[in-house]
Amino acid sequence: MKDILVLRELEQIKAIAHPYRLEIIESFEEASATAKQIADKMSEPHAKVNYHIKTLLKVGILELVEEKVKLGIVEKYYRPSAKNFVIDRNILNSGEKNVLESLAQASISIFESISKEFYRAVEYTNEKEYPKKFLYYYDYYLTLDEIAELQDKLKSVYEEFLKDKKDKDRTDTKRYSISSLMIPRVRDKK
């Protein structure tokens, strides 16, 4: 498995722009799994999950890692082809309508995934045992280059700090989602 897969094709971006497919990718955690195992984990129909897995496989976001025959049935084991997926900056700057629409949908899907985890954490997490931490800064005026620079700096800090924190068997740990959002503030038009 690669550390990073740079998405350079429109079909790859369209594939991850679907919120259900993001949920499938996240369901793998650290191990390979069959479509049936992912469907059971998500409490979803096997056929639906299998359809979306095939779409992700076709564009290279998932990879087939093993096939086992059990009682005459072929079980296919998949896993994400990388730990992280990054959209190529050249695509971000292309200006093509299809690309921009797919990027917008991918952004919405990622935000919906983060939002779902946020609301689950607020509802089900014991605050004393596992506190939720927020950093929120707003109303700063930045250029696109400054946003890119800030994103690169945050990414390097995250990667350096988190590089040895993937072992879920470490004691006293809880699984966290960590994200940073840089979104333009839109003023209401009157």
C-alpha positions in Angstrom: 0.0 0.0 0.0 1.3 3.4 -1.0 1.4 6.3 1.5 -0.2 8.7 -0.9 -2.0 8.3 -4.2 -2.3 11.5 -6.2 -5.6 11.5 -8.1 -5.0 12.9 -11.6 -8.0 11.6 -13.5 -11.5 13.0 -13.5 -13.0 9.5 -13.1 -11.0 9.0 -9.8 -12.3 12.3 -8.5 -15.9 11.4 -9.5 -15.5 8.0 -7.7 -14.5 9.6 -4.4 -17.0 12.4 -4.8 -19.7 9.9 -3.8 -20.2 10.0 0.1 -21.1 6.3 0.2 -17.8 5.4 -1.5 -15.9 7.5 1.1 -17.6 5.5 3.8 -16.6 2.3 2.1 -12.9 3.4 1.9 -13.0 4.4 5.6 -14.5 1.1 6.6 -11.3 -0.8 5.6 -9.3 0.7 8.5 -5.9 -1.1 8.4 -6.8 -4.5 7.0 -8.0 -5.9 3.7 -11.6 -7.1 3.6 -14.2 -8.6 1.3 -17.3 -6.8 0.0 -19.4 -8.9 2.4 -17.3 -8.0 5.4 -17.5 -4.3 4.5 -21.3 -4.6 3.9 -21.7 -6.3 7.3 -19.7 -3.6 9.0 -21.7 -0.9 7.4 -25.0 -2.8 7.9 -25.7 -2.3 4.2 -26.7 -4.8 1.4 -23.8 -6.8 0.0 -24.8 -6.1 -3.6 -24.8 -2.3 -3.1 -21.4 -2.3 -1.4 -20.0 -4.7 -4.1 -21.2 -2.3 -6.8 -19.3 0.6 -5.3 -16.2 -1.5 -4.6 -16.1 -2.4 -8.3 -16.3 1.3 -9.2 -13.4 2.1 -6.8 -11.4 -0.8 -8.1 -11.8 0.2 -11.7 -10.3 3.7 -11.1 -7.4 2.4 -8.9 -8.6 3.7 -5.5 -9.1 0.1 -4.2 -7.0 -2.9 -5.2 -7.6 -6.6 -5.2 -5.0 -8.1 -2.8 -6.1 -11.8 -2.5 -8.6 -14.4 -3.6 -9.5 -17.3 -1.4 -11.8 -20.2 -2.3 -14.1 -21.3 0.6 -16.7 -24.0 0.0 -16.5 -23.4 -3.7 -17.0 -19.6 -3.4 -14.3 -17.2 -4.4 -13.8 -14.5 -1.7 -12.0 -11.4 -3.0 -10.1 -9.3 -0.5 -9.7 -5.6 -1.2 -7.9 -2.7 0.4 -7.4 1.0 -0.4 -4.4 1.4 -2.8 -3.0 4.2 -0.5 -3.3 5.5 3.0 -4.1 9.0 1.8 -5.6 10.4 -1.4 -4.6 13.8 -2.7 -6.1 15.6 -5.7 -3.4 16.8 -8.1 -3.0 20.6 -8.1 -3.0 20.7 -11.9 -6.5 19.4 -11.9 -7.5 21.9 -9.2 -6.4 24.7 -11.5 -7.8 23.3 -14.8 -11.0 25.4 -14.7 -12.9 22.7 -16.6 -16.6 22.7 -15.7 -16.8 18.8 -15.2 -13.7 18.9 -13.0 -14.9 21.8 -10.9 -18.3 20.1 -10.4 -16.6 16.9 -9.4 -14.3 18.7 -7.0 -17.2 20.5 -5.5 -19.0 17.2 -5.0 -15.9 15.6 -3.5 -15.5 18.5 -1.1 -19.2 18.1 0.0 -18.8 14.3 0.4 -15.7 14.8 2.5 -17.4 17.4 4.6 -20.5 15.2 5.1 -18.2 12.3 6.2 -16.5 14.6 8.7 -19.8 16.0 9.9 -21.3 12.5 10.4 -18.3 11.6 12.6 -18.5 14.9 14.5 -22.2 14.3 15.3 -21.6 10.7 16.3 -18.7 11.8 18.6 -20.9 14.5 20.2 -23.7 12.1 20.8 -21.9 9.0 21.9 -18.5 10.0 23.4 -18.0 10.3 27.1 -16.4 13.8 27.4 -14.5 13.0 30.6 -12.9 9.9 29.2 -12.2 11.1 25.6 -12.5 14.9 25.3 -13.3 16.5 22.0 -10.8 19.3 21.0 -11.6 22.2 18.7 -9.5 24.9 17.2 -11.5 27.5 15.4 -10.1 30.6 13.7 -12.2 32.9 11.4 -12.1 36.1 9.5 -8.5 36.0 8.2 -7.8 37.4 4.8 -5.5 35.1 2.8 -4.4 34.7 -0.8 -4.7 31.4 -2.6 -0.9 31.0 -2.2 -1.1 31.6 1.5 -3.9 29.0 1.8 -1.7 26.5 0.0 1.3 27.4 2.2 -0.8 27.0 5.4 -2.2 23.7 4.2 1.3 22.4 3.4 2.6 23.5 6.9 -0.4 21.8 8.7 0.1 18.7 6.6 3.8 18.4 7.5 3.0 19.0 11.2 0.2 16.3 11.2 2.4 13.8 9.3 5.4 14.3 11.6 3.3 14.0 14.8 1.1 11.1 13.6 3.7 9.0 11.8 3.9 6.3 14.5 0.4 6.5 15.8 -1.4 4.0 13.5 -1.0 1.1 15.9 -4.5 0.5 17.3 -3.1 -1.9 19.9 -1.2 0.9 21.8 -2.6 1.3 25.3 -5.0 4.0 26.4 -5.8 5.1 22.8 -9.0 6.0 21.1 -9.6 6.3 17.4 -9.8 9.9 16.3 -10.5 11.7 13.0 -8.4 14.8 12.5 -9.2 17.4 9.9 -8.6 21.0 9.1 -11.0 23.0 7.0 -10.1 26.2 5.1 -13.2 27.5 3.6 -14.0 31.0 2.2 -16.4 33.0 4.2 -19.4 34.0 2.1 -21.2 37.2 3.0 -24.9 37.3 2.8 -26.1 39.4 -0.1 -28.7 42.0 0.8 
